């Protein structure tokens, strides 16, 4: 598999020692599951990680069917995938997924917004919302408009000026290094004519400090009253862009996730959206 621009860590791309070694693809056997798995496979090939295909047995998922779908997915290279079916003995499907992930070293969860009821629900439904809320591991989400891509070309971290933004910047920087792709920081601010250029100071200062520390990146400030729309228009129809956003509980995490910027971005993004909950 080819990821361009960038160089696989197998060829010497520097990355942090604790970077993700286990990609957990939570699937339900649908065609969309193959899309999620393809993305996990593409990234795993670059960062030299293992892929586990995880499904809840009580959801009625036929693992041989999933395996057959993967075989016909035209993956560029054979991938060693571990198939794990978990019995739903936990209070919820999300707890079952998180229970498995908790026993895995350096995991990241890949999951889509399309799927059968039981394992995956609609966009940021009970399962994905609960996983994002409870997971200590980051989650790579694929919305209904996302498409498969055989290469990832940039990481775009969306920041809002809060202390929580620092966590996603660090996460995005690590991903950019691991994939060998450019890093962007973008901030959306409401148009305020009386402020002049003051509103650009935050992202500019953060970017400058990172550059002083030797990090290569670019940045931009978007002026809009509708952050999600502005972010999606800026990225465009690019399945090769990974958007990175931090979720936090200023007004309650579920309220932030459902019907807010994060949910709207996931709903409209052509590529994957990386989310993480900053440590408290």
N, C-alpha and C positions, 0 to 999 in steps of 0.2 A: 504494500500500500504506500502511496506517495502523499506526503504532507508538505506542501510548498507554500510560501518560501519557508526555509528552516532546515535544520539538520537534526536527524534523529539522535537521541542521547546515546545510541549505539555507536555513533561516530564522534562522540565527545562533547555534546551539548551539556553545559554545566547545569545542574539542578540540585535542589536541597536533598540531603540524605534521607529525610523522612517523607519524600514525595510518594504519592499514591502508588502502591504496588498491586492493589486488588480492586478491580473495577467490577462492581456488582450491578448487573443488568437485571432489573426486576421486570419480568415480562408476563404476558397472559396468553400467548399463543396466537395473537392476531398478526396481521401483516404489518401493522405499525410497530409491533415488537421487533420485527426484523430490522426495521429502520433504526430503532434505538440500539440494537445489537451491532449493527454495521458501524455506527458512530463509536461505540465502545471499542470495537475491533480496530478501527482506524487509529484511535488515540492510543490504545494499548500497544500497537505495533511501534509507535514512536517512542513512548516512554518506557517500553520494556516492562509492561505490567501484565498480570494475569487477569483473565475474564471469567467470572462466574455467572452463569445464567440461572437466576433464582425465580422460582415460581411457587405459589401456594397450592398444595395438593388439593385442598378443598374447593378451589375455584374450578375444578374440572378441566384443568389444563393437561393436554396430551403431550408429554415431553417428546415422544417420537415425532409427533406432528411438527413441533417447534424445530427439532433437529433437521427434519426434511426441508422445512422452510429456509433454514440457515444454509443448507447445502445448495439450494437454488438461488441464493441471494447474490451470487456472482462476486463474492469477496475476492479481492486481488490475491490474497495469500491464504493458505490454510491456517486456521486459528485453533489453538488448543483451548477448548472451552470446557469448563466443568459444569455439569448440569446438577442442580440441587433442587429437589422438591421438598418443601417444608409443610408439615402438617399444621393446620390452623388450630393449635391448642392455646394460642394467645388470645387476649381479649379482642384484638382487631388484627386485620391483615397487616396494617402498618406496624403494629407491635411485633408481628411475626418476622417481618423484613428487618426491622431494627434489632430484634433479638439475635438474628443471624449475623448481622453486620457488626454488632458489638463484640463479637468474638473473632473478628478478622483484623489483621494488622494493616494500618494505613489504607482504609477503604474509601471509596467514593461511590455513591449510588447513582446509577443511570436509570431514568424511567420516563415514560411518555404520558401524554394526557389522553391518549386513545386506548381503549381496551375494554374487555368484558367487565361487567360489574363483578366484584368479588376481589380481584387483585388490583386492577387499575381502574380508576374512575375518571370521570370527565375532568377537564382542566381544573387543577387545584381543588379537587373534590376532597372527600373525607380522607382518602388514603394519602394522596400526595401532600395535602395540607398538613396532615398529622405527622408525616415523615419529616417535612421541612421544619415543623415546629419542635419536634423531639430529637431529631438526629444531631449527633455531635460531628458527624461526617458531612462534608459538602454534598450537594445533590445537583446533578446535571439533568435539567428538565427539557423535554422536547414537546413543544406545543403543537396544536392542530395544523398550523401552517408551516411547520419546520419540514425541511427536505434533507435527504441524504447528501452527504458531501464526502468525496474521497480525499479532501485536503482541508486543513484549517489554516487560515492566513493571518489572523490577528485576534488578539484578546482586547476587548473593550470593557473597561471597568467604569461603571456608572456611580458617581459619588454625589453626596448631597450636603457636604460640609459638616456632617456630624462625626462624632468619635467612632461610630460604627463603621464609617466609610473606610477607616484605616485598615480594618480587617480584610475587606474585599480587595483593597489595593494590594496588600501583601499577598493575598491568594492569587490575584490576577498576575502579579509579577512572577510568582513561582510557576504558574502555568505558561506564561510567555517564554520563560527560560527553558522549561521542559520541552515545549513544542518547537522552540526556536523561531518564534514569530514575533512581530511587532506588538508593543503594548501601547494602548491608548487610554487616557483618562478623559471622561467627559462629565460635565456638570450641566444640569438644566436649572436655570434661574428665571424667575418671572421678570418680564420687561419692566424696568423701573427707570424712566428717563432722568429722574432727579439724582440717581446714584452714579451716573456716569459709568466709569470703568471699575468702580469699587467691587462690584459683584464678581469680577473675574479673579480677585486676589487669592481666593482659597485654592482653586485648582492650579493656578499659576504657581503659587508658593509651594504646594505639595510637589508639583512636577519639577520645580527647580531644585528642591531639596533632594529629590530622588536622582536627578541628573548629577548633582554634586557628589552623590554617593556612587556614581558610576552606572546608574541604571539608564538605559536608552529607552525613551518613550516620547510620545507626542500627546498633546492635549487640545481640548476645544471646549468652549462654553456655548451652550445653546440657550436662546432666549425664547421662552414659551410658557404659557399658563397650563400646558398639558404635557407633563414630562414624558409619559409613555409614548405619546404620538411623536414628540420631538426626537426621542431616542430611536424609534423605529424608522422615521424618515431619514435620520442621519445615517443609520447603518445601511438602509436600502434593502433590496432583495438579495441578500448575500448569505447563503447557507454556510459559508466558510468562516463566518464571524462568530466567535463565542462571546456572548455578553455575560458580564459578571456583576451581580448585585448582592448586597448584604441585606438580609431581612432582620428587622429589629422591632421591638415592642413599644414604640413611643405611645401608640394608642391601642395596644393589644395586637399581638402578632397576627391572629387570624383576621382581624379587621384590616391590617396592613396588606396581608396576602390576598384576601378575597375582595375583588373590585377595586384594587389599588394599582399603583405603578407596577409592582412586580408581576401581578396577575395579568395586567394588560400587556406588558412586554412579552411575557411567555405566550400569551394568546396570539400575538401578532408577529413574533420573530420567525425568520426563515431558518435560523440556525439555533443551536442549543443555548440555554440560559443556565449559567452556573450560579447557584445560590449557596450561601452559608450563613449560619447564625453565629455572630461574634460571641466569644466567650464572655460571660458576665463577670 
